[in-house]
Amino acid sequence: MHASDSKVTLRLMTERDLPMLHEWLNRPHIVEWWGGEDERPTLDEVLRHYMPRVLSEASVTAYIAMLGDEPIGYAQSYVALRSGDGWWADETDPGVRGIDQSLADPAQLSKGLGTMLVRALTTMLFSDPTVTKIQTDPAPHNHRAIRCYEKAGFVQQKVVTTPDGPAVYMVQTREAFERSCSAT
């Protein structure tokens, strides 16, 4: 299936998706940006860390991105306020959501699917009236991700230091999102 044949949708991740997620998280193009070689997860680690009930305790919601009936990637959103472990300690707005995502198949990179995924996730999150802003934090040298977020309406704010190292802090506000929706 090609990107032009369908749109990217999101469904909640289930426990049955965890073996597939484990395989995806060990693919080289994902390992490069999601923890590095030293952090390749075992299946047991994926089961412990990504179990939907475990994620919900940390205010993280996990999704499987779909292109038609085909699972093509992973996405997650989380409440930035009090996310812990050194993440977003200065955040005071309970309406801020953070996002992360990856496409499973390296052959699908640079074809617009990542932008479609981010737009679907952003649209879904802003359907909740309590969400005020969505933020993300790609590595400064992850130019593909930065361009993807820009095409999806995110704006670079600054380089920040995160527990994972330097990151480009990018945001999309509700106001900017609503302006872009009314312009189309």
C-alpha positions as CSV (number, residue, x, y, z in Angstrom):
1,M,0.0,0.0,0.0
2,H,1.3,3.5,-0.9
3,A,0.8,6.7,1.1
4,S,-1.4,8.1,-1.6
5,D,-3.8,5.1,-1.3
6,S,-4.9,5.9,2.2
7,K,-4.4,8.1,5.2
8,V,-2.5,7.3,8.4
9,T,-4.8,6.5,11.4
10,L,-4.0,5.6,14.9
11,R,-5.3,2.9,17.1
12,L,-4.5,2.2,20.8
13,M,-1.7,-0.2,21.2
14,T,-2.7,-3.5,22.8
15,E,-0.7,-6.2,24.6
16,R,-0.8,-8.3,21.4
17,D,1.2,-5.6,19.6
18,L,4.2,-5.9,22.0
19,P,6.1,-8.6,20.1
20,M,5.8,-6.5,16.9
21,L,6.9,-3.4,18.8
22,H,9.9,-5.3,20.1
23,E,11.0,-6.3,16.6
24,W,10.5,-2.7,15.4
25,L,12.5,-1.2,18.3
26,N,15.5,-3.4,17.3
27,R,15.6,-2.2,13.7
28,P,18.7,-0.2,13.0
29,H,16.9,2.9,11.7
30,I,15.0,3.1,15.0
31,V,17.8,2.1,17.3
32,E,19.8,5.0,15.9
33,W,17.3,7.5,17.5
34,W,15.6,5.5,20.2
35,G,18.2,4.7,22.8
36,G,21.2,3.6,20.6
37,E,22.9,0.2,20.3
38,D,23.5,-0.1,24.0
39,E,19.8,0.2,24.7
40,R,18.4,-2.4,22.3
41,P,15.5,-3.8,24.3
42,T,14.8,-7.5,24.9
43,L,11.3,-8.8,24.5
44,D,11.0,-9.0,28.4
45,E,12.0,-5.3,28.6
46,V,9.5,-4.3,26.0
47,L,6.8,-6.3,27.8
48,R,7.7,-4.6,31.2
49,H,8.0,-1.1,29.8
50,Y,5.4,-0.9,27.1
51,M,2.5,-2.9,28.6
52,P,-0.5,-0.5,28.2
53,R,-1.3,-0.6,31.9
54,V,2.3,0.3,32.8
55,L,2.3,3.2,30.3
56,S,-1.0,4.5,31.6
57,E,0.5,4.7,35.1
58,A,3.1,7.2,33.7
59,S,0.4,9.1,31.8
60,V,1.7,7.8,28.5
61,T,-0.7,6.6,25.8
62,A,0.7,4.3,23.1
63,Y,-0.7,3.9,19.6
64,I,0.0,1.8,16.5
65,A,0.0,3.9,13.3
66,M,-1.9,2.3,10.5
67,L,-1.9,2.8,6.8
68,G,-5.2,1.1,5.8
69,D,-5.0,-2.3,7.5
70,E,-1.2,-2.3,7.7
71,P,0.6,-1.4,10.9
72,I,3.4,1.0,9.9
73,G,4.7,2.5,13.2
74,Y,4.5,3.4,16.8
75,A,3.5,6.7,18.4
76,Q,3.0,7.8,22.0
77,S,1.7,10.9,23.7
78,Y,2.3,11.8,27.3
79,V,1.3,14.5,29.8
80,A,4.5,16.7,30.1
81,L,3.7,18.1,33.5
82,R,5.3,15.9,36.2
83,S,6.5,13.4,33.6
84,G,9.5,12.7,35.9
85,D,13.0,11.4,35.5
86,G,14.3,14.8,34.7
87,W,11.9,15.5,31.8
88,W,10.2,18.9,31.5
89,A,10.7,19.8,35.2
90,D,9.9,23.5,34.4
91,E,6.5,22.7,32.8
92,T,3.6,24.2,34.7
93,D,0.7,23.8,32.1
94,P,-1.3,20.5,32.6
95,G,-2.5,20.8,29.0
96,V,0.9,20.2,27.4
97,R,1.4,16.9,25.7
98,G,4.7,15.4,24.5
99,I,4.9,13.1,21.5
100,D,7.3,10.5,20.1
101,Q,6.9,8.2,17.1
102,S,8.7,6.1,14.6
103,L,8.0,4.4,11.3
104,A,8.6,0.6,11.3
105,D,9.9,0.1,7.8
106,P,13.0,2.0,6.6
107,A,11.7,1.8,3.0
108,Q,8.8,4.0,4.1
109,L,11.1,6.9,5.2
110,S,11.1,10.2,3.3
111,K,7.8,9.5,1.6
112,G,5.5,11.7,3.7
113,L,4.2,9.0,6.0
114,G,5.9,10.4,9.1
115,T,4.3,13.8,8.5
116,M,1.0,12.1,8.0
117,L,1.5,10.2,11.3
118,V,2.4,13.4,13.2
119,R,-0.6,15.3,11.7
120,A,-2.9,12.4,12.7
121,L,-1.5,12.4,16.2
122,T,-1.7,16.2,16.5
123,T,-5.3,16.3,15.2
124,M,-6.3,13.5,17.7
125,L,-4.6,15.2,20.6
126,F,-6.1,18.7,19.9
127,S,-9.6,17.1,19.7
128,D,-9.3,17.1,23.5
129,P,-10.1,20.7,24.5
130,T,-7.8,20.6,27.5
131,V,-4.7,20.1,25.3
132,T,-3.0,23.5,24.9
133,K,0.3,22.7,23.2
134,I,2.1,19.7,21.8
135,Q,5.8,19.4,22.1
136,T,8.5,17.1,20.8
137,D,12.3,16.9,21.1
138,P,14.2,15.3,18.2
139,A,18.0,15.1,18.4
140,P,19.6,18.2,16.8
141,H,21.2,16.0,14.0
142,N,18.0,14.1,13.2
143,H,17.3,16.4,10.3
144,R,14.6,14.0,8.8
145,A,12.6,14.2,12.0
146,I,13.0,18.0,12.4
147,R,11.8,18.5,8.8
148,C,8.9,16.1,9.3
149,Y,7.7,18.0,12.4
150,E,8.1,21.3,10.6
151,K,5.9,20.0,7.7
152,A,3.3,19.0,10.3
153,G,3.2,22.5,11.7
154,F,5.7,22.4,14.6
155,V,8.1,25.3,15.2
156,Q,11.6,25.1,16.5
157,Q,12.0,27.0,19.8
158,K,15.5,26.3,21.1
159,V,18.0,23.6,21.8
160,V,17.4,22.1,25.3
161,T,19.2,19.5,27.4
162,T,17.1,16.4,28.2
163,P,18.0,13.3,30.1
164,D,18.8,11.8,26.7
165,G,21.1,14.7,25.7
166,P,20.7,17.8,23.5
167,A,17.3,18.1,21.7
168,V,15.6,20.6,19.5
169,Y,12.5,21.7,21.4
170,M,9.6,22.0,18.9
171,V,6.0,23.0,19.6
172,Q,2.7,23.4,18.0
173,T,0.2,25.5,19.9
174,R,-3.6,25.0,19.8
175,E,-3.9,28.5,18.2
176,A,-1.4,27.7,15.4
177,F,-3.1,24.3,14.8
178,E,-6.6,26.0,14.6
179,R,-5.3,28.7,12.3
180,S,-3.8,26.0,10.0
181,C,-7.1,24.1,10.0
182,S,-9.1,27.1,9.1
183,A,-6.7,28.0,6.3
184,T,-7.4,24.7,4.5
